[in-house]
Amino acid sequence: MDKFLPDQDTSVKELYNAICKLENNGEAFLFFEDLLTINEIHSMAQRFHVAVMLDAGAKYHDIVKQTGASTATISRVNKCLIYGSGGYQKIIDKLKEGNK
């Protein structure tokens, strides 16, 4: 894992390692409820929902209407999908595989 995070400090690596140890939705819920504010959780969930909708081919107008996300947020997520590290796409693809 460290080869993917060469410039990250120890605390960031420790956080990522902790997240990887979560075994189910219940553990994730408890961990993120303690770690993040409710607004941070909602912001993360909104960005991920935007990514899923963009991947499915949804138009900006429909995404704004359904998620309440700003066009700036949608544009940022779209840039990550196109030019980012592939994190969104990897998880979206895994979720699609799990639904088959």
Secondary structure as UniProt FT lines:
FT   HELIX           2..4
FT   TURN            6..7
FT   HELIX           10..21
FT   HELIX           25..35
FT   HELIX           38..55
FT   TURN            56..57
FT   HELIX           60..67
FT   HELIX           71..83
FT   HELIX           87..98
//
